[in-house]
Each structure stands twice: as C-alpha cells, then as structure tokens.
Amino acid sequence: MAIATSLIGIAGEEKIDPDSCVVSNDSGCVHGTIADENGTPVKEIEVELLLADKTGEARWYSRKYAWTDKKGRYTVTGLEPGKYLVAVHYYNAPNLREPFATAFYPGADAETDAEPVVVGANLRAMLRQLRLRILPLTTVKVEVVWPDGTRPERSNLAFHNLSYPSQAVIGDGAPQVDNGTGEFTLPEGFDYDARATIQCYAGKLIESRESPVQRIKVGGSATPKNLTFTIPGPACKLWQPK
C-alpha cells in the first residue's frame, strides 16, 4: 500500500510504526509522534484530526482522535480523503497531568499557522514529531466552608478554563477536598470559573449544592493566593456512595 511522504527523521525521535496505519480503498490514515519541548515522549494524550474545511459543530462531529502510547506514538485510521488539522488541546484544556499549550502540526500555536495534512484513500501519512510547549503551573490554596464557618467533611472542586468552552471542567474529574482544606494546581495564563460542590443526603434523593462561581486569573501577581468557597444553606449530612 502506498505511503504518503514520510517526514520522520529528526535525531532522538521515536521510530515510526507504519504497520499501525491501516488503509483501504476508501480511507487513509495518519501516524506520528508527540513529545514535549525537551523531546520526551508524551503518553496517553489525545491527538485530534479536524477537517480543515469545517467549523463549529460540523468540525466537532466530524473530528477523529486517538491517544498516544507510552512511546508518544499515535495512529488515526478510517479517515475520509481531505485536508486535516492535527492538534493537541484543541477542545480539551491543559491541566496538571497535561500542562501543554494548544499545538497544531507541524508546531504552530495558532490554527492560522497550521499546516494541513492531506489524506488520500489507500495512503498512509507519516508525520514529523509534534512537540508541545510546557506551561508553567500555579497551585492555589482552597478552603470550603458552610455559612457558619464550619467545614464540610468532603467537597469537590470544579475549574472551567474559559479559553476552552467545549470542556466544562479541567483535570481528572472533580478534585476532592477533605475537611474544607485543599489545593488545586492550574496552568498559568488563563481565566477560570471556579466553584466547589457537595453532595448532600436527602432521604431517597441526592441534593447537589454549589458555591457561587468565582472568576479568577492565574499567572503572575494576578493569581489569588487563597480561595474560599461558601456552600449555601445549612450544613447537611454528607452523601456516601455504597
């Protein structure tokens, strides 16, 4: 089967795996590697292929994606012929585990500077390594209280990066805060909407309460040293999963 231009060859890059790219008479595939700015392979990060001629919801519903392996390699198969943007953190916000700025192949920060990848039927597109810029991180101290100043036994945090409206909350789920004191580490350079939540036991129902949202800027002197979230209403019995 034909192979589109092979561009791998930079010293220190992980070797390509062309056999992972499966093509057909109707579709092609894209294969490449992801590393950080120091050349270290990035594993388990989502790589998205976006049709360059689509926008909005049409782009979202037509997107294809894959996760990198432990060597930073990814393969996206079943691609209809067309021009694609290869991106990391296009829809998903950077977080503590993946503190990388949005990047487009072959190494652009902005979509306008991206190089579309041409995919053809029965063709394998083997791409250069895409390197990701590491963002600085800041840890914010957090307190969660009831209106009377007492602290709930357990609550959760939710931070929404406003630069990524398609993702509601960043991080792995909602980080837990025990006894009202905790912290959350965030990539710098963004505005966030932050809140705390708690699940109350209400007989046969679970009552979810949320603190008012606080909008914060993270980066430099603008970063708040501490955040206090007040859960409305009287203290309640904590819901415990069985």
TILO-170891 format. One record per residue: residue in one letter; x, y, z of N, C-alpha, C in turn. Coordinates in steps of 0.1 Angstrom, whole numbers, padded with zeros to 4 digits, always signed. Atoms other than C-alpha are relative to their C-alpha. Layout:
BEGIN
AXYZXYZXYZ
...
end
This chain:
BEGIN
M+0008-0012+0000+0000+0000+0000+0009+0013+0000
A-0008-0012+0002+0012+0035-0008+0002+0007+0013
I-0002-0008-0011+0027+0057+0018+0002+0015-0004
A-0002-0014+0002+0024+0095+0018+0013+0004+0005
T-0013-0005-0004+0055+0115+0023+0004-0003+0014
S-0005+0003-0014+0075+0101+0053+0009+0011+0004
L-0007-0011-0004+0088+0130+0073+0008-0002+0013
I-0007+0003-0012+0103+0112+0103+0015+0000-0002
G-0014+0001+0002+0140+0115+0108+0008+0009+0009
I-0008-0009-0009+0149+0141+0135+0007-0009+0011
A-0008+0008-0010+0176+0128+0158-0007-0001+0014
G+0006+0002-0013+0162+0113+0190-0015-0003+0000
E+0014+0003+0001+0127+0108+0177-0003-0015+0002
E+0004+0014+0000+0108+0076+0184-0002-0005-0014
K+0002+0006+0013+0108+0053+0154-0015-0001-0003
I+0014+0001+0004+0076+0053+0134-0004-0015+0000
D+0006+0014+0000+0053+0022+0133-0010+0000-0012
P+0009-0001+0012+0039+0022+0097-0010-0011+0000
D+0010+0011+0000+0022-0012+0103-0013+0003+0007
S+0012-0003-0008-0002+0005+0127-0010+0008-0008
C+0009-0008+0008-0016+0026+0099-0007-0009-0010
V+0008+0009+0009-0044+0006+0082-0008+0009-0009
V+0007-0008+0010-0058+0020+0050-0009-0009-0008
S+0009+0007+0009-0085+0010+0025-0002+0007-0013
N+0003-0007+0013-0097+0019-0010-0008+0012+0002
D+0009-0011-0003-0120+0044+0007+0006+0010+0010
S-0005-0009-0011-0099+0058+0035+0015-0001+0001
G-0014-0001-0003-0064+0068+0046+0002+0000+0015
C-0003-0001-0014-0046+0071+0079+0011+0010+0002
V-0011-0009-0004-0022+0094+0098+0007-0006+0012
H-0008+0006-0011+0006+0083+0121+0011+0010+0003
G-0011-0009-0004+0031+0104+0141+0003-0002+0014
T-0004+0001-0014+0046+0110+0175-0001+0014+0006
I+0001-0012-0008+0041+0136+0203+0010+0000+0011
A-0010-0001-0011+0068+0148+0226-0001+0014+0006
D+0000-0013-0006+0073+0177+0250+0011+0008-0007
E-0010-0008+0006+0096+0206+0242+0014-0004+0002
N-0013+0005-0003+0125+0187+0256+0003-0013-0008
G-0001+0012+0008+0119+0157+0233-0004-0012+0007
T+0005+0012-0007+0104+0134+0259-0014-0004-0005
P+0013+0004+0005+0076+0113+0245-0012+0003+0010
V+0012-0003-0009+0041+0123+0259-0010-0012-0003
K+0009+0011+0001+0019+0093+0266-0014+0003+0004
E+0014-0001-0004-0018+0090+0269-0006+0014-0002
I+0006-0013+0003-0026+0124+0254-0008-0002-0013
E+0009+0002+0012-0054+0128+0229+0005+0009-0011
V-0004-0007+0012-0045+0138+0194-0012+0000-0009
E+0012-0002+0008-0073+0152+0172+0003+0003-0014
L-0001-0003+0014-0077+0153+0135-0013+0007-0004
L+0012-0009+0002-0101+0181+0124+0000+0003-0015
L+0002-0004+0014-0114+0186+0088+0002+0015-0001
A-0004-0014+0001-0098+0219+0078-0011+0009-0006
D+0011-0008+0006-0129+0230+0058-0013+0000+0008
K+0011+0000-0008-0153+0225+0086+0002+0009+0013
T+0000-0008-0012-0161+0248+0116-0011-0003+0009
G+0011+0001-0010-0183+0249+0147-0004-0014+0003
E+0005+0013-0004-0205+0219+0154+0004-0011-0011
A-0003+0010+0010-0197+0203+0120+0015-0005+0002
R-0013+0005-0002-0160+0202+0129+0000-0010+0012
W+0001+0009-0012-0168+0187+0164-0005-0014-0004
Y+0006+0013+0003-0190+0159+0150+0008-0008-0010
S-0008+0008+0010-0166+0150+0122+0014-0003+0004
R-0014+0002-0005-0134+0150+0143+0003-0015+0002
K-0005+0013-0004-0113+0119+0147+0011+0002+0010
Y-0010-0001-0010-0089+0112+0175+0006-0013+0004
A-0007+0012-0005-0065+0087+0191+0008+0005+0012
W-0009-0003-0012-0044+0085+0223+0014-0005-0003
T-0014+0005+0002-0006+0082+0222+0003-0012+0009
D-0005+0011-0008+0011+0051+0235+0011+0005+0009
K-0010-0004-0009+0039+0050+0260+0012+0006-0007
K-0010-0006+0007+0063+0060+0233-0004+0013-0008
G+0004-0012+0006+0043+0090+0223-0006-0002-0014
R+0005+0002+0013+0030+0074+0191-0015+0000-0001
Y+0014+0000+0002-0005+0078+0177-0003-0004-0015
T+0005+0003+0013-0024+0065+0147-0015+0002-0001
V+0014-0003+0002-0057+0077+0134-0004-0006-0014
T+0004+0007+0012-0074+0054+0108-0014+0003-0004
G+0014-0002+0005-0106+0054+0088-0003+0014-0004
L+0002-0014+0004-0101+0089+0075-0004+0002-0014
E+0005-0002+0014-0121+0100+0045+0010+0010-0006
P-0009-0010+0007-0100+0119+0019-0003+0014+0003
G+0002-0014-0003-0095+0155+0027+0012+0007+0006
K-0011-0007-0007-0073+0181+0044-0004+0001+0015
Y+0002+0001-0015-0069+0177+0082+0010+0009+0007
L-0009-0006-0009-0055+0198+0110+0002-0010+0011
V-0004+0009-0011-0036+0177+0135+0003+0009+0013
A+0000-0009-0011-0040+0192+0170+0000-0007+0013
V+0000+0004-0014-0034+0187+0207-0006+0011+0008
H+0007-0010-0008-0056+0205+0232-0007+0011-0008
Y+0009-0009+0008-0079+0220+0206-0013+0002+0008
Y+0012-0001-0008-0110+0212+0226+0002-0002+0015
N-0003+0003-0014-0095+0199+0259+0010+0010+0006
A-0009-0010-0006-0079+0224+0283+0012-0007+0006
P-0012+0005-0008-0044+0219+0297-0003-0002+0014
N+0002+0002-0014-0042+0206+0332+0013-0005+0006
L-0012+0004-0007-0018+0193+0358+0007-0011-0006
R-0006+0012+0006-0012+0160+0342+0005+0003-0015
E-0004-0003+0013-0010+0175+0307+0001+0015-0002
P-0002-0015+0000+0004+0211+0311+0005+0005-0013
F-0005-0004+0013+0008+0217+0274-0009+0010-0007
A+0008-0010+0008-0003+0247+0253-0005-0007-0012
T+0006+0005+0013-0025+0240+0223+0010+0001-0011
A-0010+0001+0011-0004+0230+0193-0007-0006-0012
F+0004+0006+0013-0011+0223+0157+0012-0004-0008
Y-0011+0005+0008+0011+0203+0133+0003+0010-0011
P-0012+0007-0005+0039+0209+0125+0006+0005+0012
G-0006-0006-0013+0045+0231+0156-0005+0014+0002
A+0005-0014+0000+0022+0261+0154-0009+0001+0013
D+0009-0003-0012+0004+0278+0184-0014+0003-0005
A+0013-0004+0005-0024+0291+0162-0004-0008-0012
E+0006+0008+0012-0047+0274+0137+0004+0007-0013
T-0003-0007+0012-0039+0301+0111+0014-0004-0005
D-0013+0004+0004-0003+0289+0111+0002-0015-0001
A+0000+0014+0001-0011+0252+0110+0003-0004-0015
E-0003+0006+0013+0000+0230+0080-0010-0011-0002
P+0010+0011+0002-0030+0209+0068+0007-0012-0005
V-0006+0013+0005-0022+0172+0063-0010-0005-0010
V+0009+0005+0011-0036+0159+0030-0001-0015+0002
V+0003+0014-0002-0052+0125+0035-0007-0005-0013
G+0006+0006+0011-0060+0103+0005-0004-0015+0002
A+0004+0014-0001-0077+0069+0000+0012-0009-0002
N-0010+0010+0002-0053+0040+0004+0014+0006+0003
L-0013-0006-0003-0025+0063+0017+0003+0002+0015
R-0005-0002-0014-0005+0065+0049+0008+0013+0001
A-0007-0013-0002+0005+0100+0060+0009-0002+0013
M-0009+0002-0011+0036+0096+0082+0006+0014+0004
L-0003-0014-0003+0043+0129+0101+0012+0001+0009
R-0010-0004-0009+0071+0146+0119-0005+0000+0014
Q+0003-0001-0014+0072+0147+0156-0006+0014+0003
L+0006-0013-0005+0049+0174+0171+0004+0002+0014
R-0005-0003-0013+0065+0190+0201-0009+0010+0007
L+0009-0008-0008+0044+0206+0229+0007+0009+0009
R-0006-0010-0009+0052+0237+0248-0006-0002+0014
I+0004+0002-0014+0051+0232+0286-0004+0013+0006
L+0005-0012-0007+0031+0257+0305+0004+0000+0015
P-0003-0001-0015+0041+0270+0340-0013-0003+0008
L+0011+0004-0008+0019+0258+0368+0000+0008+0013
T+0002-0007-0013+0005+0275+0399-0010-0008+0009
T+0009+0007-0009-0010+0259+0430-0008+0010+0008
V+0009-0009-0008-0040+0277+0446-0005-0007+0012
K+0006+0006-0012-0049+0270+0482-0015+0003+0001
V+0015-0001+0001-0086+0264+0487-0006-0003+0014
E+0008+0003-0012-0110+0265+0517-0015-0001-0004
V+0014+0002+0002-0146+0252+0516-0007+0001+0013
V+0007-0002-0013-0170+0263+0544-0015+0001-0002
W+0014-0003+0000-0206+0264+0553-0002+0015+0004
P+0002-0014-0004-0222+0298+0560+0004+0004+0015
D-0003-0002-0014-0215+0294+0598+0015-0001+0002
G-0014+0001-0002-0178+0289+0591+0006-0014+0002
T-0004+0014-0002-0177+0251+0598+0003-0005-0014
R-0005+0006+0013-0161+0229+0571-0007-0013-0003
P+0006+0013+0004-0178+0201+0552+0011-0011+0001
E-0009+0011+0000-0162+0167+0556+0006-0003-0013
R-0006+0002+0013-0158+0163+0519-0008+0009-0010
S+0006-0008+0010-0164+0185+0489+0009-0002-0013
N-0007+0001+0012-0152+0188+0453+0002+0013-0007
L-0003-0013+0007-0137+0215+0431-0002-0002-0015
A+0002+0000+0015-0145+0224+0395+0006+0013-0005
F-0006-0012+0006-0124+0248+0375-0002-0001-0015
H+0003-0001+0014-0135+0258+0340+0009+0010-0007
N-0008-0008+0007-0109+0272+0317-0008+0007-0011
L+0009-0007+0009-0127+0300+0298+0005+0000-0015
S-0006+0001+0014-0104+0296+0267-0004-0013-0007
Y+0005+0013+0005-0119+0261+0262-0014-0002+0003
P+0014+0000-0003-0156+0265+0262-0007-0014-0001
S+0006+0013+0002-0163+0229+0250+0003-0009+0011
Q-0003+0009-0012-0148+0214+0282-0004+0007+0012
A+0006-0007-0011-0167+0221+0313+0009+0001+0012
V-0009+0000-0011-0141+0211+0339+0013-0006-0004
I-0013+0006+0003-0104+0205+0337+0005-0009+0011
G-0006+0010-0010-0084+0178+0355-0008-0013-0001
D+0005+0013+0000-0093+0143+0363-0013+0000+0009
G+0012-0001-0008-0129+0146+0374+0000+0012+0008
A+0000-0011-0009-0136+0169+0403+0008-0002+0012
P-0009+0002-0012-0107+0171+0428-0007+0001+0013
Q+0006+0001-0013-0117+0162+0463+0007+0009+0010
V-0005-0008-0011-0113+0185+0493-0005-0007+0013
D+0004+0007-0013-0113+0168+0528+0001+0011+0011
N+0000-0009-0012-0123+0188+0559+0002+0014-0004
G+0000-0014+0004-0126+0220+0539+0013+0007-0004
T-0013-0006+0004-0089+0225+0531+0006-0008-0011
G-0006+0007+0011-0072+0216+0499+0007+0010-0009
E-0007-0008+0010-0055+0229+0468-0003-0005-0014
F+0002+0004+0014-0057+0228+0430+0011+0007-0008
T-0011-0005+0008-0028+0232+0405-0005+0002-0014
L+0006-0005+0013-0036+0251+0373+0011+0005-0009
P-0009-0007+0010-0017+0261+0341-0002+0015+0001
E+0001-0015-0001-0009+0298+0341-0004+0005-0014
G+0003-0007+0012-0020+0323+0315-0015-0001-0004
F+0014+0002+0004-0058+0316+0316-0009+0006+0011
D+0011-0004-0009-0090+0329+0332-0008-0013+0003
Y+0007+0012-0004-0110+0303+0351-0013+0004+0008
D+0011-0001-0009-0145+0300+0366+0001-0012+0010
A-0003+0010-0010-0141+0281+0399-0012+0000+0010
R+0010+0001-0010-0166+0267+0423+0002-0013+0008
A+0000+0012-0008-0170+0240+0450-0014-0006+0000
T+0013+0007+0000-0197+0214+0451+0000-0011+0012
I+0002+0010-0010-0211+0190+0477-0012-0008-0002
Q+0012+0008+0002-0235+0161+0476-0006-0003+0014
C+0007+0002-0013-0260+0160+0505-0010-0012-0001
Y+0009+0011-0001-0280+0130+0516-0014+0006+0004
A+0013-0005-0002-0317+0138+0514-0011-0011-0002
G+0010+0011+0001-0336+0106+0520+0003-0008-0012
K-0002+0007+0012-0341+0089+0487+0006+0008-0011
L-0006-0009+0010-0326+0118+0468+0014+0004+0004
I-0013-0006-0003-0292+0133+0465-0001+0015-0004
E+0001-0015+0002-0291+0171+0468+0014+0005-0003
S-0013-0005+0003-0262+0187+0450-0001+0015+0002
R-0001-0015-0002-0252+0222+0462+0013+0005-0005
E-0012-0006+0006-0227+0245+0446+0002+0014+0006
S-0004-0014-0004-0209+0276+0458-0002+0010-0011
P+0000-0009+0011-0212+0308+0438+0013-0001-0007
V-0012+0000+0009-0188+0309+0409+0009+0012+0002
Q-0010-0011-0001-0156+0329+0413+0008+0000-0013
R-0008-0001+0012-0138+0341+0382+0014+0005+0004
I-0014-0003-0004-0100+0341+0387+0009+0000-0012
K-0010+0000+0010-0070+0349+0366+0013-0007+0006
V-0011+0008-0005-0040+0325+0370+0012+0004-0008
G-0012-0004+0006-0005+0338+0363+0006+0013+0006
G-0006-0012-0005+0019+0362+0379-0007+0005+0013
S+0006-0007-0012+0007+0387+0406-0015-0001+0000
A+0014+0000+0001-0029+0383+0394-0006-0013+0007
T+0004+0012-0006-0031+0348+0409-0004+0001+0014
P+0004-0001-0015-0051+0346+0442+0008-0010+0008
K-0008+0010-0009-0031+0330+0470-0009-0010+0006
N+0009+0009-0007-0062+0316+0486-0014+0003-0006
L+0014-0001+0004-0098+0309+0475-0009-0006+0011
T+0010+0005-0009-0127+0305+0499-0013-0002-0007
F+0013+0003+0006-0159+0288+0487-0010-0002+0011
T+0011+0003-0010-0191+0290+0508-0011-0007-0007
I+0012+0008+0005-0217+0263+0502-0013+0006+0006
P+0012-0006-0006-0252+0278+0506-0008-0010+0008
G+0009+0008-0008-0277+0266+0531+0006-0006+0013
P-0006+0006-0013-0273+0248+0565+0008-0012-0003
A-0008+0012+0002-0248+0221+0569-0009-0013-0001
C+0008+0011+0002-0261+0188+0557+0008-0013+0002
K-0006+0013-0001-0255+0151+0561+0007-0004-0014
L-0007+0003+0012-0229+0140+0535-0005-0013-0006
W+0004+0013+0007-0240+0115+0509+0012-0008-0002
Q-0011+0009+0001-0218+0085+0509-0004-0011-0010
P+0003+0011+0009-0217+0060+0480+0001-0013+0007
K+0000+0013-0007-0225+0025+0490+0011-0009-0007
end
